[in-house]
Amino acid sequence: MLTLLILISVGLASAHHSGEHFEGEKVFRVSIEDEKQVHLMHVLAHRAQIDFWKPDSVSQIRPESTTDFRVKADQVAEVEHFLEENGLTHEVFISDLNKLVTNQFDSLVRASGHSYEKYNTWEKIEAWTEQIATENPEFVSRSVIGTTFEGRSMYLLKIGKAGSNNPAIFIDCGFHAREWISPAFCQWFVREAVLNYGTGSRIANILDRLDFYVLPVFNVDGYVYSWTEERLWRKTRSVRSGTSCVGTDPNRNFDAGWCETGASTSPCSETYCGPTVESEPETKALVNFINQNLDSIKAYLTIHSYSQMLIFPYSKSYALAKDHTELNNLAKATVKELASLYGTKYTYGAGAASNYPAAGGSDDWAYDQGIKYSFTFELRDTGRYGFLLPESQIKATSEETLLAVEYIADYVLENLY
C-alpha cells in the first residue's frame, strides 16, 4: 500500500510539477497611493525579478490601485525590505506558493479520463473534443481552425442544430496558459449545452435560435507547457531569432491599437506584443475564422482569470465605444445575474477605465469588426488563489458563469433585429 501511495505521489509530481522552483516563493499585494509609489514599483521591478499577476506588468500600475506580484524565494527578503523602507502598504497575499500549486489538485488520485470537475491536460481535452462531437453528431461538430506554432491543432466545437444557419456567439478560453479555470469553463459550457439540448431548459431554448462556436483552448502550446514545465507560464511558445526569450502575449497581438499602450516591445516581457501585428499563428487562425463568419457572429466572449470582472471595449484607449451605454447596462445586468447563484461579486466597465489600458486585445478587435456584444470575463477569484484556483471551485465558477453567458445570449436574441 505504501509503495502504491509513493508511486501515485511521484506520478502526480511529475505530471503536475514537482513544485521545486516554487519553494519559498510568495505573492505580495501592494496598495499604490500616488505617482511617487508607481515610480517606486518601477524601481523595484528593475531591481528584482518580479512576475506581475495583476495588472499584467509594471507599466499598467496606476495610483489608487493594488498590484499582485510573485517573487522568487531568493529575493523575498530584498523585496520586503524595499517595500518597508519606502513605506509601501503591503501584505503577503500568498505566503506559500508551493503549497498552493500542490493544493490546486483536490485529490492525489487522478482519473485516467476526462473530468468536468478537474483540470484536464491537453491530451484529455483533445480526446474529449473528438468524443463529444462523435457522440452528438446532430448538434456538435468539430473542426480545426488553425495550427499552433508548435504544430498542434486548434479545435473548434460548433454547437447547434446540424445544418442550421442561426446567428452565433463565439466563446474562447485559454488565451493565457496559466489561467486553467478558463478552459475548464469552456468544457463545462459544452457539457451543459449537450446535456440540456432539446429539454426545454433555458440553454436549450437559446440553442433553438442561436449557435455557439467554442474554442476550448486558444493557446494550446502555452497550456501544454504550463502542465509539463512551468505552471505559471502565460504566453505562447513561439521562438524568434535574435532573442532567447520565448513567446508572445496573444492578447496584445491583435490589430486593435497594436502595441500602443499596456504592451511591451521586449520579447522577454510577459506583455510582449509580438514582432508584428497578428504574428502568432493562433491569432491569425482566430482572426481568419471570425472574419469568414462575421455575418453570423453576433457576440464574442473571451474567458480569462482572475479578478471577477466583466469588461468591454475599449481597453486600447480611454475613448468610449459608440455602444458604451448599452454595453455598460448589459454588463451591469449580467453581473447581477451571475451573483444570483452564489453571491459572487463582479465589477464591470470599459476595459481601460475599470481595469487598465491594454492595446491589442481580442475583445477590442472583435468589436471593431462590428461584433457589438464583445466582452472579456475575468473569472474567480480576487487573488487569494489567483491563477491557482482549486479544482473544488470549478463547478461553482462554471455554474455562475453559465448563468451570465445565458443572460447575454438572451439579450442578443432580443436585440438581433
N, C-alpha and C positions, 0 to 999 in steps of 0.2 A: 504493500500500500504506500509506504514511504517513497519507494522508487518511482511509483506512478505519479505521486504529487510533485516530486522533483522534476520528472520529465515534463509534466504539464507546466510547471513554473518556468523551466528553461525554454520550452516551446513558446510560451507567452512572451518571455523576454526577447527572444529573437524575432518574433513576429511583430511585436509592438514596442520595440526599442528597449534595450536593457536599462535605459534611463541614466547611464553613467555620466553623460555630459549634462545632465540636469541637476546633479548632486550639488547642493549648496546654493543653487540659483534662486533668486527672489524676483517678485514683481512688485514694483512700487507704484503708488498713486500720489501724485503731487498736485496740489492746488496752486494754480497760477493766478496771481492777482493783477499784474500790470506788465507793461512793456519791458521794464527792467528785469522782471523774473522770466519773461520769454527769452530775453538775451542770455540770462544765466543758464537756461536749459540748452541753448545753442552751445555755450561754453562747455557744459557737461557732456553733451553729445560728441563734441570734438575730442574731449579727453578720454572718454570711456566708450567701450563697445556696447552700445545700447540697442535693444530690439524694441522699437516702439509698437505697442499694441493699439493704443487709441490716444490721439489720432495715429495715422499710419507712419508719420515722420515728424521730425522736429520742426520742419518748415511749416507745419499746419497748426502748431500750438498758438493759441490766442489768449489774450488777457481774459480774466474772469472765466476760466475753464479748468478742467482737470486733465491730466495726462497719465496714462498707464504705460509702464515700460518694464521690460525684463532685463535683468543684469546678471552677467556671468559670476560664478562663485568667487573667483579671484579678484573681482572688482567691487563686490558688495560693500566692503568696509570703506573703500575710497569714495564711492557714491554717497553712502550715508553721511560721511564726514562733510562732503561738499554741500549736501542739502542742509545739514545742520549749521554749518559755518555761514551759509548765505541766507539763513532764516526762511528757507522754503518749507511751507507747511506740507507734511508728507506722512504717509503711513506705509508700512509693509503690507501690501494688499494680499499677496500670496507668499507665505513665509517658507513653504517647502514645495517648490515647483515639481521636484522629482516625484513626490508622493501623489501630487495631483495628476501627473501623467499616468502613473500606475493605476490610480483610483478611477480614472475615466472609464475603465472597463469594470463593470459591476461584478463580474464573475471571472474567476481564473479559467473556468471551463468554457471554451468557445465551441459553439455549434459548428459542425462542418459546413452546413449550408447557409443560405441567405436568411437573415432575420430582420424584420422591420423595427425591432426594438433594440438592435445592436448596431454598432458601427461596422460596416462591411468593407472588406478590401475591394480593390478594383476588379479583381478576378471574379469575386462573388457578384458584384454589381453587373458586370458584363454578361455573365451567365444568366442572371436574373432578367436582364432586358430581353434576351432571346426567349427565355421560358415564358415570360408574361405575354409576349407577342404571339408565341406559338399556341399557347393555351386559350387565347382570347382573340382569334383572328377576325371576329365580327366587329370588334371595336378597338383593337390595339394593333398598330403596325409599327415596325422598327425599320429605320433607315440609317445610313451613315452619311453625315453631312460634311465630314472632313476628316483629315488625319493630323494628329499632333506632331510636334517637332520630332519626337522620338518614334513616330510611326504607329501610334495606337489609333484605333477607330473612335470617332466621336459619334456615339449612338444617340439618335433622337427617337422618342416614342410619340406617336400621334394617337390621341385618344378621342374617339368619336365614331359615329356610325360609318362603317366601311362605305367608301364612295361618296360620302357626304361632302357638300360644298359649303358648310356652315362657316360663319365668321369664327376667328380663332383667338385664343390667348396663348402667348409664348411664355414659358417659365424655364429659367435656367438656374442651376445650382452648381456649387463647387468652383467658382471663379478663383478664389484664394484657397490654396491647398489645405491650409491648417484649419479651415472653418468646417469641420466634419459634420456639424449639425445641419448644414445646408444640404448636402446630398441626401442625408437621412430624411429630410423633409420631402424632397422630390420623390423618393421611393415611397414614402408614406402616402403622398398625394395620389400617385398612380394606383396604389393598392385600394384606397378609398373609392376612387373612380371605378375601378374594376369590380369591387365588391358590391357597389351600390347601383351599378348600371341596370336600368330598367326596373328599379324598385319603387319609384315614385318619391324618393328622398330628394332633398334639396340639390345635392350634387347630380343626381340622375336627371332632374328637371333641367338643370343647366346644360347637361350633356346632350339633351334632346335638341338644343338650339345652338350650342357652341362646341367647337373642337378645342382641344388643348394640344399644344406641342410642348413636350417636356424633355429637356436636356439634363439628364441626371447628374452628369459631371462634365463641366466645361473644360477645366484644366486637369485633364487626366494624368499627364506626366507628373505634374506637381503633386497630385493626390497620391499617386503611387510612391513618390519619393517621401512624402510625409508619413507613410506607413513603414517604409523599408529603411530609411536613413535618418531623416530629420523631422521629427513630429511637428515642429513649428515652422516648417518651410511654407512660404507664401506664394512665390512667383511661378512662372512657367519654368521649363528646363532647357530653354534654347541657349546655345553657345555661339559665341562670335569671336572672330579673330581680333586680336588687339587687346583682349581682356581675359583674365582668368575667372572673372565673376560670371555667374550663370543666371539666366532667367530675366524675364520682363514682368512687370506688374500688368496683367492683362486688363485691369480696369483703369489703366491710364493709356491704353494703346488704341483707343477708338478715335475716330475723326470727329471730335467734339471739343474744340479749343485745345487740340492735342498739345500737351507739354507746356501750356501757358501758365498754369498755376497748380500748386499742390502735387507736382510731379517732379521727378529728377531726371537730368540727362546723364547721371552717373550710372554705369552698368552695375555697380556694387550696391546701389540703393534699393531698398525694399519697394520704393515707388518709381523705379526706373520706367520711363515711358516707352522705351524701345528706341532703336536707331532711326526708325521711320514710323509714320502712322500705319496701323494695320500690319506691322512687321511680323506679328505672330501668326502662324497658320491657323491657330484656334480662333483668333479674332476674325481673320478673313473668312473662315468657314461660317461663323455666325452671321457676319455681315452679308455674305452671299445668300445664305438661306433666307434671312429676313427680307432682303431686297427682292428675292424671287417670289416671296409670298406676301408682299406688302399690302396687296389689295384685301387680303383676308384677315391679317393680324390686326386686331383692334386694341390689344393691351399687351404690354411687355412687363413681366415681373422677374426681377433678378434677386436671388435669395443669398444673403450674406450673414455673417455674425461678427462681432457681438455688439450689443448696446441697446437693444429693444427700441428700435426706431423704424419709422416708415417715412422714407424721404422720396421726393420727386424733383424734377428739374426746376432750376438748374443747380448743378454743382460746379460747373465750369466757370461761373461768374455769379455775382450778386444780382444780376439782372433777373427780373421776374419773368417767368414763362407767360405767354399770352393767355394761357388757361389757368393761371395761378390760383385764382379764387375757386374755381371748380375743383381743381386737384387738391387744394387745401381742405375744402369742405369734405371731399371724398375721403381723404386721409384721416381727418378727424373722426368721421363716422366709422371708418374701418377699424381704427384702433379701439374705439368704444366697443365694437362687435367682438374684437379679439379678447378684450378684457372681460367680456361677459362670462367666459368659461371658468377661468382660474384667477381672475383679478390681476393678471399680468399687465403692468402699466407700460405703455409705449409712448414715446414722444413722436412728434411728426413735424414736417415742414419742408420747405425748399432746401435742397442739399447744402449749398454754400452757407446759408444763414443759420440753419438748425444744426448742422454737423460741422463741416469745414470745406473750404474751396478745394476742389479736386477735378482737374480737367481730364478729358479723355475717357470718361466713363461710358459704359454701355447704355445706361438709362437716358442720359442726355442725348447720346447718338440716336437711340430709338425714337425719342420724342422729336428730334429734328427731322427724322424721316417721315413724320406725320402720324406716329403712333401716340395719340394723345395721352392715353392712360398708361404712363410709364412710371413704374415705382421700384424702389430698392427697399427690400426688407432687411433689417439687421435683427436677427433673432436673439433669443436668450444668450447670455444673461446681461447684467450690467457691469460685470467684471470680477465677481467673486471667483468664478471659474474661467471666465474669458473664453479662450479658444478650446478649453478642456472641459466642456460641459459633460457631466457624467451621462452614461447611457440611460440611467434611470429617468432622465428628463426628456428623452427623445419623444416618448408618447405624448406627454402633455404639451410640449412645444409644438409638435406636429398637429395635434388636435386644434389648438387655438389658432395656429397659422392657417389651417384649412378653413376655419370659420372666416378669417379675414379674406382669403382668396375667393371664397364663395360670395362674400359680400361685394367684392369688386366685380366679380363675374355677373352677378345680378344687376349691378349698376350699369355695366357695359351693355347688357342686353336691353335694359330700359332706355338707354340713350343712344342706341345704334342709329336710329333713323330720324 
